[in-house]
Amino acid sequence: MSRRRFLRRSVKATTAVAVGSFGYAWRIEPHWVEIVRRPLPLADLSPGLIGKRIVQISDIHAGPVVDQRWLVDVMEQVAELEPDLIALTGDFMTCLGEESIPKALEAIDALPRAPLGAFAVMGNHDYGRGFRQHRIADKLGNELQRRQIRVLSNEVADIEGLQVAGVDDLWSRRFAPERMLNDLDGDSPAIALCHNPDGADHAAWHRFQGWILAGHTHGGQCKAPFFRPPIVPVRNKRYYAGEYDLGPGRRMYVNRGLGYLRRIRFNVRPELTVFTLSAV
């Protein structure tokens, strides 16, 4: 084979791989949901809660970019996971103002009812342009409450002895973990919802014992195999996806989310997480 022919074939092969990879990252992986199943051990968990399932849903980003029909279909399929409790960790929509609230609510309306309830915290995108328009997040939150989804704004709910806590978004100027942590009973098991994993580095958490469920990062959306994603919207770059040990008695799980700001994912599939409660 001549050198010219070899180079021509190499260019064609490289082009084909590039085009195929782009097509996969654009058309296939953004909607190829991975169901991640894992235990969630908690100290002092009551026997009646052992084996119960918590489904975490994060970053659905309903709005102008994410395919709405696909999003509703995924929400409907959550019923197949048989959740006992649903945890929604923010970024229900992508918006400038209130324009995406109807799409976010259409997706949420497709979720099944969970026997132990559904709980939510707001994400930065739920606050609209600049991430600080409180009236937008409040309107969405009121609509979620009407649908029996309890929005936790730096507060704690008790579910049969399990404390489910939630903090408002780190970038919203409403982030106040110390208020929530002051209301926690240190002798009871606890799970905290915190949209942005950077929020878990706040000094107030040193008293917290239990799990923090977060989202926000989308797992970086694209990364090469065996490497960290090059772009992650957090200050602490080690937080991009999966489980993290934050110190004695405290762990965090970062969900890769369902939606996207740009329709592209590579080696970072969208995720629904199913936690099974277990005793330590």
C-alpha positions as MATLAB code, in Angstrom:
seq = 'MSRRRFLRRSVKATTAVAVGSFGYAWRIEPHWVEIVRRPLPLADLSPGLIGKRIVQISDIHAGPVVDQRWLVDVMEQVAELEPDLIALTGDFMTCLGEESIPKALEAIDALPRAPLGAFAVMGNHDYGRGFRQHRIADKLGNELQRRQIRVLSNEVADIEGLQVAGVDDLWSRRFAPERMLNDLDGDSPAIALCHNPDGADHAAWHRFQGWILAGHTHGGQCKAPFFRPPIVPVRNKRYYAGEYDLGPGRRMYVNRGLGYLRRIRFNVRPELTVFTLSAV';
ca = [
       0.000    0.000    0.000;
       1.353    3.410   -0.980;
       1.885    6.073    1.627;
      -0.737    8.283   -0.042;
      -3.352    5.524   -0.018;
      -2.562    4.726    3.617;
      -3.008    8.364    4.625;
      -6.261    8.631    2.677;
      -7.704    5.566    4.400;
      -6.531    6.792    7.791;
      -8.258   10.124    7.285;
     -11.485    8.378    6.230;
     -11.359    6.052    9.241;
     -10.673    8.916   11.634;
     -13.512   10.944   10.146;
     -15.909    8.000   10.440;
     -14.990    7.468   14.093;
     -15.406   11.177   14.847;
     -18.786   11.372   13.123;
     -19.962    8.162   14.803;
     -18.824    9.360   18.238;
     -20.576   12.687   17.803;
     -23.775   10.956   16.677;
     -23.656    8.662   19.706;
     -22.959   11.541   22.109;
     -25.787   13.609   20.614;
     -28.493   11.124   19.693;
     -28.048    8.092   21.945;
     -26.330    8.619   25.284;
     -28.284   11.731   26.436;
     -31.423    9.558   26.612;
     -29.838    6.235   27.645;
     -30.765    6.236   31.330;
     -28.768    4.105   33.736;
     -30.537    2.734   36.816;
     -27.943    2.759   39.596;
     -28.819    0.507   42.517;
     -26.899    0.722   45.766;
     -27.354    0.293   49.528;
     -27.733    3.267   51.813;
     -26.639    2.194   55.302;
     -27.713    4.278   58.279;
     -27.013    3.875   61.968;
     -30.006    3.434   64.308;
     -32.408    2.832   61.421;
     -35.752    1.492   62.639;
     -36.495   -2.116   61.588;
     -39.612   -0.991   59.718;
     -37.499    1.098   57.310;
     -34.915   -1.558   56.484;
     -35.300   -2.554   52.855;
     -37.290    0.538   51.872;
     -36.287    2.143   48.576;
     -35.420    5.793   47.973;
     -35.329    6.903   44.344;
     -33.224   10.008   43.752;
     -34.066   12.144   40.721;
     -31.943   15.163   39.896;
     -31.472   17.866   37.268;
     -34.359   17.121   34.916;
     -33.970   20.593   33.327;
     -37.414   20.762   31.736;
     -37.527   23.618   29.263;
     -36.353   24.576   25.808;
     -33.537   22.018   25.413;
     -34.474   18.657   26.978;
     -36.911   16.501   24.989;
     -40.169   16.832   26.914;
     -41.767   13.597   25.708;
     -38.691   11.627   26.757;
     -38.649   13.352   30.142;
     -42.298   12.494   30.834;
     -41.697    8.889   29.746;
     -38.784    8.562   32.186;
     -40.876    9.958   35.030;
     -43.616    7.436   34.254;
     -41.072    4.615   34.314;
     -40.049    5.516   37.876;
     -43.130    3.523   38.955;
     -41.307    0.353   37.847;
     -38.634    1.056   40.477;
     -41.303    0.822   43.214;
     -40.064    3.779   45.293;
     -41.076    4.043   48.924;
     -39.735    7.599   49.011;
     -38.736    9.983   46.213;
     -35.928   12.518   46.654;
     -35.736   15.341   44.100;
     -32.452   17.220   44.290;
     -33.105   20.345   42.257;
     -32.850   21.940   38.820;
     -36.376   21.059   37.801;
     -36.135   23.442   34.859;
     -33.968   25.608   32.656;
     -35.449   29.075   32.417;
     -34.971   32.816   32.297;
     -38.250   33.506   34.096;
     -41.408   31.467   34.726;
     -41.748   30.134   31.174;
     -40.555   26.563   31.934;
     -42.696   25.942   35.030;
     -45.516   24.234   33.036;
     -43.067   21.771   31.471;
     -41.456   21.017   34.831;
     -44.854   20.346   36.378;
     -45.928   18.140   33.466;
     -42.874   15.971   34.105;
     -43.451   15.887   37.869;
     -47.125   14.983   37.375;
     -45.971   11.778   35.653;
     -44.226   10.518   38.795;
     -45.874    7.777   40.862;
     -47.010    8.359   44.429;
     -44.515    7.058   46.981;
     -45.898    5.641   50.275;
     -43.412    7.583   52.429;
     -43.732   10.754   50.382;
     -41.732   12.887   47.975;
     -39.268   15.558   49.090;
     -37.427   18.210   47.118;
     -34.907   21.004   47.250;
     -34.380   23.767   44.725;
     -31.406   24.009   42.377;
     -29.703   27.085   40.981;
     -31.561   26.947   37.648;
     -34.906   26.973   39.459;
     -34.151   30.618   40.307;
     -34.082   31.783   36.680;
     -31.614   34.220   35.155;
     -28.747   34.918   37.532;
     -29.911   32.103   39.847;
     -31.349   34.577   42.387;
     -34.916   35.367   41.334;
     -36.682   34.122   44.423;
     -40.211   34.677   43.115;
     -39.625   32.116   40.339;
     -38.417   29.395   42.709;
     -41.243   30.240   45.119;
     -43.854   29.836   42.382;
     -42.419   26.478   41.355;
     -42.158   25.425   45.001;
     -45.786   26.317   45.693;
     -46.896   24.230   42.727;
     -44.818   21.291   43.928;
     -46.345   21.574   47.405;
     -49.823   21.479   45.828;
     -48.781   18.166   44.277;
     -47.855   16.805   47.706;
     -44.131   17.160   47.133;
     -42.654   18.744   50.228;
     -40.041   21.357   49.403;
     -37.447   21.519   52.164;
     -35.927   24.977   52.524;
     -33.310   24.645   55.258;
     -35.660   22.434   57.268;
     -36.242   18.870   58.441;
     -39.070   16.367   58.025;
     -39.512   13.204   60.094;
     -40.544   10.020   58.273;
     -41.148    7.169   60.701;
     -38.000    8.053   62.623;
     -35.901    8.859   59.545;
     -34.985   12.539   59.278;
     -35.119   13.916   55.739;
     -33.484   17.334   55.668;
     -33.044   19.812   52.838;
     -31.057   22.972   52.207;
     -31.787   25.685   49.695;
     -29.427   26.198   46.783;
     -25.880   27.374   47.449;
     -26.029   30.156   44.819;
     -29.499   31.456   45.694;
     -28.564   33.572   48.749;
     -30.967   31.361   50.704;
     -28.465   28.655   51.559;
     -28.566   28.266   55.362;
     -27.499   24.760   56.435;
     -27.010   25.846   60.032;
     -30.781   26.392   60.361;
     -31.523   22.894   59.154;
     -28.727   21.298   61.161;
     -29.907   22.985   64.367;
     -33.247   21.206   63.947;
     -31.741   17.751   63.513;
     -31.924   15.162   66.263;
     -28.426   13.751   66.561;
     -29.754   10.428   67.862;
     -31.895    9.666   64.785;
     -30.747    8.622   61.294;
     -30.666   11.396   58.716;
     -30.520   12.007   54.986;
     -29.932   15.515   53.662;
     -30.763   16.846   50.180;
     -28.319   19.470   48.888;
     -28.382   20.334   45.188;
     -24.818   21.607   44.830;
     -22.181   19.275   46.319;
     -19.985   22.287   47.132;
     -22.564   23.047   49.819;
     -21.393   19.971   51.733;
     -18.064   21.686   52.432;
     -19.736   24.344   54.602;
     -18.342   24.292   58.135;
     -21.788   23.732   59.661;
     -21.882   20.130   58.389;
     -19.247   18.929   60.838;
     -22.068   17.967   63.222;
     -24.016   16.032   60.604;
     -24.089   12.232   60.693;
     -25.671   10.462   57.720;
     -25.906   10.816   53.948;
     -26.026   13.881   51.723;
     -27.699   13.408   48.319;
     -26.609   15.943   45.700;
     -26.753   16.598   41.964;
     -25.834   19.713   39.933;
     -22.734   18.386   38.137;
     -24.398   16.181   35.462;
     -21.283   14.071   36.000;
     -19.481   16.540   33.766;
     -21.621   15.297   30.818;
     -18.543   14.277   28.800;
     -15.336   12.548   29.780;
     -12.749   10.199   28.361;
     -12.692    6.655   29.786;
     -10.670    6.336   32.995;
     -10.326   10.129   33.347;
     -12.191   12.787   35.295;
     -14.443   15.105   33.304;
     -12.585   18.231   32.174;
     -15.423   20.641   33.043;
     -17.467   20.403   36.250;
     -19.495   23.367   37.663;
     -18.181   23.045   41.213;
     -15.367   24.632   43.173;
     -14.309   21.319   44.715;
     -13.337   19.457   41.540;
     -13.334   16.042   43.151;
     -17.134   16.169   43.337;
     -18.444   15.088   39.958;
     -20.344   11.795   40.403;
     -20.759    8.878   42.771;
     -19.967    8.386   46.444;
     -17.648   10.485   48.595;
     -16.428   10.004   52.156;
     -16.698   13.367   53.911;
     -15.472   12.324   57.311;
     -16.520   10.127   60.219;
     -20.185    9.162   59.864;
     -20.829   11.413   56.851;
     -21.005   10.415   53.183;
     -22.280   12.082   50.017;
     -23.674   10.727   46.774;
     -23.644   12.918   43.645;
     -26.266   11.923   41.065;
     -25.388   12.499   37.367;
     -28.883   13.856   36.670;
     -31.311   13.221   33.832;
     -31.341   16.406   31.801;
     -28.758   18.588   30.155;
     -28.043   22.189   29.248;
     -26.613   21.082   25.888;
     -27.753   17.853   24.291;
     -24.504   15.960   24.515;
     -23.241   13.245   26.833;
     -20.262   10.964   26.388;
     -19.301    8.250   28.878;
     -21.587    9.944   31.433;
     -25.050    8.429   31.060;
     -28.078   10.084   32.696;
     -28.983    8.475   35.992;
     -31.810    7.425   38.268;
     -30.519    6.182   41.614;
     -32.305    3.563   43.713;
     -31.057    3.394   47.298;
     -32.086    0.541   49.558;
     -32.060    1.477   53.235;
     -30.021   -0.828   55.437;
     -28.788   -0.848   59.028;
     -25.160   -0.307   59.926;
];
